[in-house]
Structure formats: C-alpha cells, structure tokens
Amino acid sequence: MTVFERAVARAGYSARFTEGFNPKPRLEFANPLSLGLSSEEEVAGIDLHDFDSAERYVGRMNVSLPEGLRVLRVAPVVDAGSARRRSLMSLYWGADFEVTDKDGRRSVMRLPASGPSIRKTLQAEGTWETHTATRISTWATGRDLRPVGYFDVLCVSPEADSASPEADSASPEADSSALT
C-alpha cells in the first residue's frame, strides 16, 4: 500500500483521502495477496481529484513505481450516482493460481473465494512446502455469479454495454476513481 501511495504522490496526482484521525489515500486492492505468494496481476482502485487519462496515468505511474512493479491497464470507473464506489473486495469472486511443483511442472488452479485458500489447498495436498504458487488473475463476481474481469464489471457504462474500457479515456468529473 505504501509503495502505491508514494508512487501516486511522485506521479503528481492528488488522491482523495479518508476522513478521520489518520487520513490515508483512498486506495484499495481487490484481494490482498497472502504472505509468501507472488502475483503477475493485481487489481486496485484509487480515488483521484485529477485523473487525466488512462494513457497518461499508466505512463506517470510506471515512471514513479520501483523496478518490478508496473501498471498495465487503467480505466475510469463509471459513477453509479452513489457517494461511494463499490468496494473491490465486495465484488471478489476468486483467483487463478499457477502452481509449480518441485520438478518445474506447472498447472493452473481456479479457486473461488467461497472455498479454501491456495495455502490451505496445497497444505491439504501435502505440497505447500514443495510447490510455489503465483496468482495470475483476480476475478470479480458477474451478474450470473460467474467469474468476470473487474474491468468488465466496473468500467462499462449501462448505456454502452459493448464499449471497450480502454476506449474510455475521456477525463471524468473532478473527483473520479481509476481501476488499475
């Protein structure tokens, strides 16, 4: 969290802050990564006062992030008219993990949030100590309760269901959310 908070500041963006005794930037990850696991893709949202465009945000953030961390994709979140955007964690369906055994063989496991974690799954198999797991994708819950991408759930406006999230780089209102 601190790395991204500092990168947003270094990139020159003005984040909206929580209210209270210890204000923090309104930054949320869809499902925080468990200790001992690596990830190829994470989903995060941040509320900004001055979001300019997806392309500029990606460029400015990638210059500000340390080596090994990159923003791959960004889209403004469509405001549903409520005071707050929907929590990314409340939409979390589950994740896909690439599991590598001690001999280098790889397999992919899709684990829903309603089931055991990757750690508990591998411990039950007796392979937690010998296998490595990397989260390769994070899924949101779709209308039919099936896994869908977060960009598909949060970034497509109701009036343009077929619009691509990448195409929506117009500057939103003064206060906006960006999904990264």
Buried (B, 14 or more C-beta within 10 A) or exposed (E): EEEBBBBBEEBEBEBBBEEEEEEEBBBBBBBEBEEEBEBEEBBBBBBBEEBBBBEBBBEBBBEBBEEEEEBEBBBBBBBEEEEEBBEBEEBBBBBBBBBBEEEEEEEEBEBBBEEEBBBEBBEEEEBBEEBBBBBBBBBBBBEEEEBBBBBEBBBBEEEEEEEEBEEBBEEBEEBBBBBB
